[in-house]
Amino acid sequence: MVYIKNRTILFSIMLLLTIRVFAQQADSLEIHNINGKPYYIHIVEKSESLYAISKKYNVPIDVIKRENPSTLDGLSIGEKLFLPAKKEAETENTFNGNVIKHEVLPQQTLYAISKIYNVKIKEIMAVNPDLTENLSEGQLINIPVKQIKSEQKEEEKIALTWKEHVVKKGETVYGISKLYKVSMDSLSLVNKGFPQGLKEGEKIFIPIKQNKTNHTLNRKDTLISSELLSVLEQAFDTSKSSKSVYKIGLMLPFYVRDNQHFIENRGALEKAKIYPKSIFAVEFYNGFLFALNSISTEDRKFELYVYDTNGQDSIRVASILEKPELKSLDLIVGPLYQSNFEVTAKFANANQIPIVSPVRQVNKVLLGNQMVYKVIPSQTGMIDQLATLLVDSFKTQNLVALVHNASPEKSLIEPLVKAYKERILLSDDTLMYAAIKVLKIDRNFSELASKFSATKNNVVFVPSINQSYITDLFNYLVTNLSKRDYKDYQVTLIGLEEWLNFENIELTSFEMLHVYLPVNNFVNEKDSITATVIKGYIAENETYPSKTTLLGYDIATYFGTALLNYGTIKHPAIYSSYKRSGTSTQFNFHKTGIESGYENKSCYIMNFRNFELVRVY
């Protein structure tokens, strides 16, 4: 349960949420009688998929295709789809005698489904005589209920044991994590973050999780140092929290007055909508609230204090900071704009209240303030994972870093080369690795091509968000790689997230150049946990969550769970061992200085494969 304070603004926000949902569903959720049957009529919008539409209306994809044969050739913007509104079209898993109806998610396998319901594949096949292992997205299959094992009523705690591993020549943390099927975060945790990297012959610990009831960490169980054992105990002990209510302040630009004016002056026939600048705040709030309601319990709850910062209004923010309840908060999220965030962060530091920035900020906001947590990593924060990508996947290839003098992002090359060299030195076998060649090239891309190898993958790091420059580079490479002289050459580009916004570059070009990009947020709808969250959100809010909504959900889940588990966020365990992956955001905070705040260093490394962005790390 979440108690929301500031009832006046709550009413305004709920009005905005209602309008926002209505705007997304206007006309489309009205039921039309066609040939005696009830239908929804949906107008296809840009970037919509059949999967998203099926989830919005709770209609299986195969039903949509059956009713709309034109969808077999793909969707067209502006196309009308007729969706059955009967109850039979519902896609939730429903009970029917001795079976449950399960709707197949994208790329879901029989094996994955069998694990979800704890039944054997042959048992699923037995109640689906016509079923094959080639499942279709949206397909409904029967799951035998009587075979589903009841969940253990007794709460289980994670018991940790370890085994030793002797590092071999050339091994990486990524390789070892795959060998033992554990996460890199877990390996880092039990080995103090590998302060000296990996060294050949070194003994490291491999964590093994076992489910046991009422088992606690025993100092005799391991060879781990008492210091690390203490951290582990704190990291996995959920009994530290003693408070029953945690207070969180949410400071976002809802633009309540502007929205009231906007709504009052909207024409009677104009489609329902809200003030555009408030969309981020409304969507973030909705996801944030949904998460807090999901993680709160009868014994431990949240009080959410919601404040409208009215954009960059410094006077409004100053008046908010004078409110008496501010000093009693356990956490502050926002404001968004840098000037207001810096003022609020100063207040938070003076009162020892952790404060979170949910949007991109310069690292200046972290200096001298240990209360600040910056969720969106800086470009330099992505360097470690790019270096890991180079070492794990391209260490023997032809590596090039391209300098564009007019691009400030060229400053990323030096830290990348440094991080890459550090990993080479720690491997004790520098002969296995290729050096990174740094080339200063503005528009003479033929000079770059002259450095290409016909026998190796030519991996080019291009730290630039200059759209004209990147477009010219793509055009040159795509054109020349199609020529006979370069037909056997392979080129892989590593760029920056902003490239995804360059609409003048064709998707086929990204595919042809095997582009890798570090991104801050990625929603994998094929992940079972993410799919469950999205489905729950749709059921509660009757609309599909945006990326901003899922960002709000992830931040509330991460910091809210930390409060419930530890009773505080001001603890070393939060940044040394409390690493989590959300529905769209990963969290791995690092302290940026002795007296400075924490930056999230985690991002996703994505690669274009088969015309889709696929997560690599």
N, C-alpha and C positions, 0 to 999 in steps of 0.2 A: 504494500500500500504506500502511495506517495501523497503527502499532504501538500497542496499548493497554496502558498501564501500570496498576498497582493491580489485580492479578489477582483478589484477593478480591472486590472490589466488582464487577469485570467479570462474575464468575460469577453474582453476585446480579442484576445488570442483565440478563444474558442470560436468566435465569430469568423475570424480570418481562416481558421482551420476548416470550418464548415464551407466557407466560400471556396477555399482552395480545392477541397474534395469535389464540390459541386462543379467547379470549373473543369476538372479532369473528367467528370462523368456526364456533363451536360448533354442532353439529348440521347446519349448512347445507352443509358440504363432505363430509358422509357421502354415499356413493353408494347410491341406492335402486333396486331392480329393479322397474320398473313395466311390465307387459305385455311382459316380455322385453327391455326397453330400460333402460339405466342413466341415472338422473337425479339431479341435485342438487335438494334442496327448500329454497327460500329463503323466509323470512318477511319481508315488507316492513316496514321500520321508518320512523319519522317522517323526513320530508325526503329520503328516498331517491329517486333517479331511475333510469330504465331505463338511462341511460348508465353510472351508477356500478355498477349491478348487472351489466351486460354486461362491464365491465372487471374486476370482481371475479372472475367465473367464466370469463372468456375465451369468452363466448358472444355472437355477434352479436345486435344488437337485433331484427333482422327474424326471427331464429330464436326469440327469446323471445316475440315477438308471435304467431308462428305456433303455438307450443306452448301459449300462454296467451291466447286471444282476448279475455279480459276486460281485458287491458292496453290494448286499443285505446281504451277509455274512461278511461284513466288508472289510477294505482295507488291502492290503499287500504291504510291501516295494518293490519297483521295478515294481509293476504292471502297465500296460499300460491302461490308460483310454481314451476313444474316446468321445470328447465333441463337440456337434454341434456348428458350427461357424456362423449359420444363425442369422439374426437380431431378429428372433422370440425368440431366446434364451436369449435375454437381460432381466435382472431382475429388472431394475429400474422401479419405479412406473410410468406408462405411461398413458396418456389420451386416451380414446377410447369412443367417443360419450359422453354419460352421466355418464361414470364410469371411475375410476382410477384402474389400475392393481396394487395390493399390494402383495409383496412376504412375506410370513410368516417367521418371525425370530424364532430361537430356543426357545421353550417353550412359545411363544407368544400366548395370548388368544384373543378371540373375544372381550372381554371387553376392553383389552388394546388397540386393534386396533380401537375400536369405540371411545376411548378417544383421540387417535392421530388425527383422522379426524373429531372429533366432530359430529359424527352421532350415531344414535341408533342401537343397535344390530339387532333389527327386520328389520331395513332398509337395513342393510348389507345382512341379510338372504333373503330379498325380491329379490335382484339382483343376488343371488347365490342359486338357487332352491335346489341344491344337497348338500349344505353345512351343516356340522354338527359342534357341538361345539368342537369336537376333531380334532384340526388342526394339520397339518403335517409341519415340517420344510421345507421351500422351496416352499410350496404350493402357487399358485397364486389365489387370490380372487378379486372380483369386489367391489369397493367402490363407492357409488352413489355420483357423483360430485355435483349435484344440492342441496344436503343437507348440503354440507360443508359450514360452516359459514365463512364469510370473517373476516380476522383479524382486530382488532381495529387499526385504523390509528393513533389515538391519543396515544402518549406515556403514559404508565401507571407507576405510582410510587407506591412503597410498603408503605402502611400505616400500622403502627404497633399499635395494642391494646393489652391489657393484662387482664388476669383474675388471681385471687389468688387461690392457692392450699395449703391446710394444710397437711403437711407431716404426714403420718401414720407410725405406728411402722413397721420397716422392709422394708420400701420402698426404692428403689434405683432410681438414675437418669435415668437409662435405663428403669426401669419399668414405671416411670412417663412419659417418652418420648413416650413409646408405648401407654399409656393410652390416651394421648392427641394428638397422631399422629404428634408430632413435633420432630425435631432432638435434640440430646443431646447437639450439639453445640449451638443451639438456646436457650435452657434452661440455659446453662452455661453463655451465653452472657448477658441475662437479669437479671441474679442473681450473677453477679460479679465473676463467676467462682466457686461458692460454696466454699469460702475460709475455712469454718469450716465444710464442708461436709453437709450432711442432718441430721437434728435433729427432732425427733418426736414433733409434735405440731407447728413446725416452718412454717411460711407463706412464700411461694415462688411465683414468678411470672411465668405465662405461656404465652408465646407470641402467638398471633393470627394474622396471616397475612390476609389482605383484599386488593383487588385490587380496588383502587379508583384513579380517575384522579385529578392531581394537589392538592394532599393532602400532607401537611407537618406536621412533628411532632409538637405537641402543648404541652406546659408544663402543661396545664390544663387537658390534656387527660389522664394522668397517675399519679400514686403515686411514680414513679421512682425518685431516687435522681437526682439532677441537674448534678452531675458529670457523672452518668451513661447515662443520657439523652444526654449529650454532646458527649459521645463516640458513642452512637447509631446514632446520627445525622451524625457524621463523617463516620460511617460505611456504611450508606445507602445513603449518598449524593454523587452523581456522578458529581457534578458541581465544585469540588474543583480544578480540573486540569485546568491549564491555558496555558500550553505549547502546541504547535502544533506538535512538533517533539521530540521524545525521543530517546536517543542514547544508544545502548546496545553493549557491547563488548563480543564476543564469542571466548574464547581461548581454542582450542581443538587440539589434536594430529592427524592432517590430514596426516602427513608424505608425503607431496607433492612430495619431491625429490625421496623418496623411491618408491612411486607409479609410478613415471615417469620411473624409472629404471626397476621396476617390469613389467610394461606394455611393455616397449621396448624389453625386453628379453623374453617375453612370446612366446611360440611356436605358429605357425600359426593355428594349429588344437586344441590348448589348450583352454579349456572353459574360457570365459571371467571372470575375477575376479580382485580384488584389493588387495593391501597389507593388510594382515589380521589385523595388529595392528591398522589400520585406520578405520575399520568397525564401531566401536562405534561412532567415531566422525562424520562420514558421515551420519549414521542413525539418530543420535541425531540432527544434523544440519537440516536434512530434516524435521523432526517433529517440530523443533523449528521455522523454517521459515514458515511452513504451518500454525502454530498457530498465528504467528504475522500477517500474511496476513488475517487470519480469523477475528481477533479482531480489526484491524486498521480501521479507517474511513477516509472520505475525509478531515475532519477537524483535525484529530490527527493521526499521522503516526509514524513509527519507522525508524531509521537509524541503520543498523546492521553492525558493524565492525567485520570482521572475521579474526582471526589470527591462524596460524599454529604453535603450540608450539613444534612440532617435538618430541613428547614423553617427556622424562625427561631432555631435553636439557635446562640447566639453562642459558646458554649464550643467547640462542634464546629468552627466556622469559625476560631476562634483557633488551635485545634490544627492545622488544615490549613495555616494560614499559617506555622507553625513548621517545616513539612517542608522539608528541604534543597533539593529539586528545584524549589521554587516560584520561587526567584530566577533560575533559568535558563530560565524559560518565555518564549516569544516573544509569547504572547497568553493572556489569561484571559477566559473567558466566564462571567458570573454573578458572585456569587449573585443570586437573584431578589429577596429581601426587602431593603428600603431600608437598614435598620440594618446588616445584614451586608454589603451592597454598599458602603456608605460606608467601613466598616473595611477591606475588601479593596481598594477603590480607593486608600485612603491607602497601603497596602502597595505597590500597583502603582506609584503615583507615586514613592515612595521608591526603587524599584528600576527605574524607567523601563520598565515593562511596560505596553503598551496593554491596556485592560480594556473589555469590551463588556457593556452591559446589554441583554438581549434582550426585556425587558418594560417596561411604562410606568413611568417614574420622574419625580419632580419635578426641575426644572432645577437644584435646589440641588446635586445630585450632580456637576454640571459645574464648579461654581465653584472656581477656583484649582487645577484639576487637568487638565492638558493630555493626560493619558493616557486619559481617559474618552471612550467613544463611546456615545451613547444612540440606539438603533435606532428606538424608537417615538417619533415626534414629539409634542411637546406640542400643545395646541389652538392656541396662538399660532403654532406652527410651520406651521400650515396656512393662515395668513392670506394669504400671498403668492399661493398658488394660487387661493384664493377671489377675491382681487382681480383676478387674471388672468381668471378666469371672468366676472366682472362686466364687465370692459373688453372682452373678446373677444365676449361673447354678449348682454349686456344694457345696454350703455352709453347707449342712448337711451330706455330703458324707464323705468317708474315704480319707483324703487328705494326700499325702506323697510327700516330696521333696527328690530326690535322689542325694547324693553327690558322685561324682567320683573324687578322689583326683588328678588324672592326667589331669583333664579338667579345664582350667582357667575359664570357664563359670560358675563354681560352685559359683562364687562370686555373681551371680544373685539371689541366694536363699535368702540371707539376706534382700535385698530390697523388694523382693516379699512378704516375711513373714511380713515385716514391713508395707507395703502398705495394705496387707490383714487385719492385726490387726487394722490399722487405720479405715478401713471401718467397722470393727466389733464394735469398740468403739463408732463410730458415730451413730450406729444403736440403741443404748440404750437397746439392748437386746442380750447380749453376749451368752445367753443360746441357741440361735437359731443356732449358728455357731459351726462348728468343727474346732479344731486347726490343724495346719499343722505339721505333724511329719517329722522331718529331720533325714534321715538315711544315714550313710556313708557305702556305699557298692561298692566294686570294681568289682568283678566277681562272688561273692557268692550270686546269685540272689534268692536262696532258702530262704535266710533270708528276702528278700523283700516279697516273697510269704507268709511267715509265718505271716506277718502283714496284710494280706488281709482279708476283711470282706466278708462273704457269702451273707449278706443282704443289703449291700450298694455298690454303685459304687466306685471302688478303683481308685482314680484320682491321677496319679503320674506325677510330674513335673521333667523332666530330662534335666537339663541345661548342655548339652555336645554336641560337634560336632566331637567327636572322633568316627570315622566310625566303627572301630573294636568293641569298647565298645557298641555302639548303636546296631550294628548288633547282637552281642551276647545277648543283652537284648531282642531284638525282637524274636530271635530264641527260647530263654528260655520261654518267655511268650506264644508265639504261640503254642509251643509244649505242655506245661503244661496245658494251658486252653482247650486243646483238650482232656485231660484225664478226666476220670470219676470223680475224686476227685474235679475237678475245673469246671465242666460243667455248674454250675449255677452261677459262678463268673463273674462279669463284671469289666473290666479294661479299663481305659481311660488314654492315655498318652498325656502329653503336652510337646512339644519339641521346637526346634529351626528351622528356615527356611532352614538351611543348610541340614537338613534331606532329603529335596526334591532331593538333588544331589546324594543320596546314591542309586545307581542303583542296588546294590546287595540285596536290601530289596524289596520283592514283594508287589505289590499294595494291594493284598488280606490281607497282614499283617497289613498295615496301616488301612484298613477297619475294620479288626477284633478287633484292639486295639483302635478304635474310636479316632484316633490321631487328636489333635489340634495343629496348628502351627501359630505363628505370622509371617507375611510376609510384606515386604516393598511395593511390587508392585503386583497388581492383575488386570488383564484385564477381565472384565465381558462383553463378547460379546453379552450377552442377554439383557444388559441394553440398552434402546432405544437411549439414548444420545451417549453412546460409539459407538453403531452400526452406528449411523449417522456420527460420526467423521470418523470412519474407512471407511465407504462407500465414503465419500467426499475425503478422502485421496487417495483411490484407483482410483477414477475418475480423480484426478489431476495427480497422479504419476504412474498410471498403475502398481502398485505393492502393496502387502499387508504390512501394517506397522508392524515393529517388536516391541518388548517391549521397546527397546531403543528409537525407533522413538516416541512412545507414551509418554515415559518419557520426551523427549525433548518438545513434544507438551504440556504436562501438566505444565512443569516449565515455558515455555514461556507464556502460558495462565494465570497462576497464577500471576506471577510477572508483565507481560505486562498489565493485567487488573488492577492490583494495581496502576501502573503508570498512566494509563488512568483515573482511578477513583479518586485517591488521589493526583496525581501530584508528588508523592514521595513514597518511600518504608520506609523511615526513620520516622515512625509514630507509636505511641502505638497501634492504631487501627489495624495495620497490624498483630500484634501478639495477641491482646486481643479479636478481633472480626472477623478478616478476615480469616475464615476457609472455605476451599473448598475441594470438592472431584473431582478429575480429571478422566480421562479414565483409569488410572492405578495407580495413586498415590493420597493419601489424604494429605492435608496440615493443620497442627495445630502447629504453631511455639510457643515455649516458651523461654523466656529469661533465660539463664543459670547462670547469675550472674549480679551484678549491673553494671559492666563495661565489661561484656562479650557478646558474640553473641547469636544467636537464633538457637535452635535445633527443627527440626520437630519431635513431639512426637506421631504422628499419624501413625498407621499401621493397617493392616487387620488381624483379627483373622479368620483362616480358619479351616474347619473340613472336614474329609473324610466321605462322605455319598453316598451310592450307587455308589462307585468307582469313585467319583468325588470330587474335592475340592470345598466346598461350603462356601461362606462368612457368618460368624456369626456376626462379628462386622466390 
